[in-house]
C-alpha cells in the first residue's frame, strides 16, 4: 500500500508504509504523533574521491485531533 492507493481486498490489516490508522476519534482530546526521518548515505566521485557524510535524524511531534473515523462493514 502507498499514498493514494485505493482499497483492495486483502489489504485491510496491512499498515501503510507512510501512514497512521486511527481506530477511534479523539473525542475532546488529541492523539500525540511523532514523525522521524533518518538518512544515511555515502558517495563516490571520479579520481577515487568520496566519503561518508554525517548521518542524521530529524524528528517532530504534534497533537492530532481526530473528529471522525470511517469503517468498512464486511
N, C-alpha and C positions, 0 to 999 in steps of 0.2 A: 504494500500500500504506500502511496505517496501523496503529497499535497495535491488536492484537486482530483484525486482518483475516485470514480463513482463506486458505490457499494456493489459488492459482488458476493454471491452466496459462498459460504465457507470462510469468509474473512472477518466475520463479526467479532471473533475473540482475539484477533491479532492487534497488537499495539502499533499504531502508526510510527514510522521511523522518526518523524519530527512532529510530534503532536501530543496532546493530553486528552484523556477521556474523563469527563466529569459525570458521575452517575447520579448525583443529586444536586439540586440548587443549593446555593449558599445561604438561602433564606435571608436573614437580616445581617449576616456577616460576610466574610470573604474567605477565599482559599489562598494560601501562600503559594507562590510559584517562583521557582528558581531555575534559571537557564544558564548553562555553562557552555562556552565554546573553547575548545583546546586545539592548538595547532602545533605541528612538529614537521619539519622538513629539512632537506639537505639540498645542495645544489652543486653542479659541476659545470665548469667552463673550459674554454679552449686553453691549451698550454698547461694542462694538469692543475688548473686552479679549481677552487671550490671551497666548500666549508659547511659547517653546521651552525647556522644562526641560532640564537637563543630561542627555545621553545616558549610557548606562552599559554596562559589561560585567562579568559575574561568571564566574569560571572555577574549576574544582576538578579535582584529579587523584586517582586512586585506583588500586590494583592489583587486578586481577580474576583469580581462579582459575577456569579453565575445565577441568572434570574430564571432561566428556563432550560429544561432538558427535553429531548425527544427520544422516543423508544420505538423499536420495531417489534411488532407482535407477530409471532410465527404460528 
